[in-house]
Amino acid sequence: MTPAAEAAATAVAGAALAGAAGALVGAAVPAAVVGGLNGAISGHRGIYDWRSVKGASAFALDSTWALGTTTAGLVAHAVAAVRGDAQYSGALSRRANRHVYGRGMAIRRGFATTFGNVVNGAGDLARARRVKLVTDHEDVHIWQARAFGPLYPTLYLGWMVVGGAGGAALWALRRRDERFGRVVESVAYYLNPFEYWAYSRDDHWPPKQMVRALGPTRPMVRSFASFR
């Protein structure tokens, strides 16, 4: 199938699935637009692995339960297009059920950021460590968003807000020997269960940037590397 044909077929299927899901909450048309756009872009780039259950599930979830984060992914695509030198990686995207940009809509220097099925700020993908960051860490976030759907951004951002306040209180009461920002970041970001999960899969728990003796020392789950 040509890229154009796959784009058209995936757009139609995505719009149909998303429209049906959106109709349940009275938003059939905007949902169909999001599903169609994601299908067109993803189909043209051939990201979904149609020969596997995982690939078909990724498409179905992106077009229904995880439609909110898929919308965020479309925003990331738009920013990447406007930015110009987004450094899209076909090698890490094609049939991998994700889009990967070396730059794209990067939020923080040195950190990759994932919106829906779009990884941004992956960095220099000629380096093995940055490739592993995509496959073993950011890909976990993509599937977290698919699994938790509309709950994911609420839970993730909710932890950051509450954790930020908790980190500030912890610094004031017990950890003034550390930099304020580092304590807040440790609680709000690194101890976020979604990050704890991803860093564990990436075999990078505890992160060296996290304040010492704060939080669990053992990983939440086995790393992907331990299965290889």
C-alpha positions in Angstrom: 0.0 0.0 0.0 1.3 3.4 -0.9 1.7 6.1 1.8 -1.2 8.1 0.2 -3.5 5.1 0.3 -2.6 4.2 3.8 -3.1 7.8 4.9 -6.6 7.9 3.3 -7.6 4.5 4.7 -6.3 5.3 8.2 -7.9 8.7 8.1 -11.3 7.3 7.3 -11.1 4.6 9.9 -9.8 7.0 12.5 -12.6 9.5 11.8 -15.2 6.8 12.1 -13.9 5.4 15.4 -13.3 8.8 16.9 -16.7 10.1 15.7 -18.5 7.2 17.3 -16.6 7.7 20.6 -17.2 11.4 20.5 -20.9 10.9 20.0 -21.1 9.4 23.4 -20.3 12.8 24.9 -21.9 15.0 22.3 -18.7 15.8 20.4 -18.9 13.6 17.4 -17.7 16.2 14.8 -14.6 17.5 16.6 -13.7 14.0 17.7 -13.9 12.8 14.1 -11.7 15.6 12.9 -9.0 14.7 15.5 -9.3 11.0 14.6 -9.1 11.8 10.9 -6.1 14.0 11.2 -4.2 11.6 13.4 -5.1 8.8 10.9 -3.9 10.8 7.9 -0.6 11.8 9.5 0.1 8.5 11.1 -1.0 6.6 8.0 1.1 8.6 5.7 4.2 8.0 7.9 3.2 4.4 8.4 3.7 4.4 12.2 1.1 1.7 13.0 2.2 -1.9 13.0 -1.0 -3.4 11.4 0.3 -6.9 11.5 0.3 -7.0 15.3 -2.4 -6.8 18.0 -0.3 -4.1 19.6 -0.4 -2.0 16.5 -4.1 -2.3 15.9 -4.7 -1.6 19.6 -2.6 1.5 19.5 -4.6 2.8 16.6 -7.9 2.0 18.2 -7.0 3.6 21.5 -5.5 6.7 19.9 -8.8 7.1 18.0 -11.1 6.5 21.0 -10.2 6.3 24.7 -7.0 8.3 24.4 -8.4 10.9 22.0 -7.6 13.7 24.4 -3.9 13.0 24.4 -4.0 12.3 20.6 -5.3 15.9 20.3 -2.2 17.1 22.2 -0.1 15.1 19.8 -1.6 17.0 16.8 -0.6 20.2 18.5 2.9 18.9 18.8 2.9 18.0 15.0 1.7 21.6 14.3 4.5 23.1 16.4 7.0 20.8 14.7 5.8 21.9 11.3 6.0 25.6 12.1 9.4 25.2 13.8 10.9 23.7 10.7 14.0 21.7 11.8 12.0 19.3 13.8 14.3 16.3 13.0 11.6 13.7 12.5 13.0 10.2 12.9 11.4 7.7 10.5 13.6 4.9 11.8 12.2 5.2 15.3 8.6 5.9 14.1 7.7 3.6 11.2 5.7 0.6 12.4 6.6 1.5 16.0 3.2 3.0 16.9 4.7 6.4 17.6 6.1 9.6 16.1 9.6 10.7 17.2 11.1 14.1 16.7 14.7 14.9 17.7 13.4 18.5 18.4 9.8 19.2 17.7 7.8 20.7 20.6 10.6 20.3 23.2 9.7 21.9 26.5 12.9 21.6 28.5 16.5 21.4 27.2 17.9 17.9 27.5 14.5 16.3 28.3 12.2 14.5 26.0 8.5 15.3 26.3 5.7 13.1 25.0 2.2 14.2 24.0 -0.1 11.4 23.0 1.7 9.3 20.4 4.3 12.0 19.7 7.8 12.1 21.3 9.5 15.5 21.2 13.0 16.6 22.1 14.5 13.1 21.7 17.8 14.8 20.9 20.8 13.4 19.1 19.4 10.0 17.9 22.8 8.9 16.7 23.6 8.3 20.4 22.5 4.9 21.8 21.4 6.5 25.1 18.9 8.8 23.4 17.5 5.9 21.3 17.0 3.9 24.5 15.3 7.0 26.1 12.7 6.8 23.3 12.2 3.0 23.3 12.4 2.3 27.0 11.1 5.5 28.7 9.1 7.8 26.4 7.3 4.8 24.8 6.1 3.9 28.3 4.4 7.3 28.5 2.7 6.8 25.2 1.2 3.5 26.4 0.3 5.1 29.8 -1.7 7.7 27.9 -3.4 5.0 25.9 -4.2 2.9 28.9 -5.4 5.7 31.2 -7.0 7.8 28.5 -8.6 11.0 29.8 -7.5 10.2 33.3 -3.8 10.4 32.3 -3.3 14.2 32.0 -5.4 14.8 35.0 -3.5 12.4 37.2 -0.1 13.4 35.9 -0.6 17.1 36.2 -2.5 16.7 39.5 0.5 15.0 41.0 2.8 17.7 39.8 0.6 20.4 41.4 0.2 18.6 44.7 3.7 17.2 44.6 5.1 20.7 44.0 3.3 22.0 47.1 4.4 19.0 49.1 8.0 19.4 47.9 8.0 23.1 48.9 6.7 22.1 52.4 9.3 19.4 52.7 12.1 21.8 51.8 10.9 24.3 54.4 10.5 21.7 57.2 13.2 19.1 56.6 15.4 19.5 53.6 16.8 23.0 53.6 20.3 21.6 53.1 19.2 21.0 49.5 18.3 23.5 46.8 14.7 24.5 46.9 14.1 23.8 43.2 15.7 20.4 43.3 13.5 19.2 46.2 10.4 20.4 44.5 11.4 18.8 41.2 12.2 15.5 43.0 8.7 15.3 44.5 6.6 16.8 41.7 8.4 15.2 38.8 10.7 12.2 39.7 8.3 10.8 42.3 5.3 11.1 40.0 4.2 7.4 39.7 4.1 7.7 36.0 7.7 8.9 35.9 8.8 6.3 38.6 7.3 3.6 36.3 9.0 5.0 33.1 12.4 5.5 34.8 12.2 2.0 36.2 11.5 0.5 32.8 14.4 2.5 31.4 16.7 1.0 34.1 17.4 4.5 35.5 15.9 4.4 38.9 16.7 6.2 41.1 17.7 9.1 38.8 20.9 10.8 39.7 19.2 14.2 39.6 16.8 13.3 42.4 17.5 14.4 46.0 19.2 11.6 47.9 17.3 9.5 50.4 13.9 10.7 49.1 11.4 8.1 47.9 11.9 4.5 47.1 15.3 3.1 46.2 14.1 0.1 44.3 12.5 0.3 40.8 8.7 -0.1 40.5 9.0 -2.7 37.8 11.7 -4.6 36.0 13.5 -2.8 33.3 13.0 -3.7 29.7 16.8 -4.3 29.5 16.4 -7.2 32.0 14.2 -9.0 29.5 16.6 -8.7 26.6 
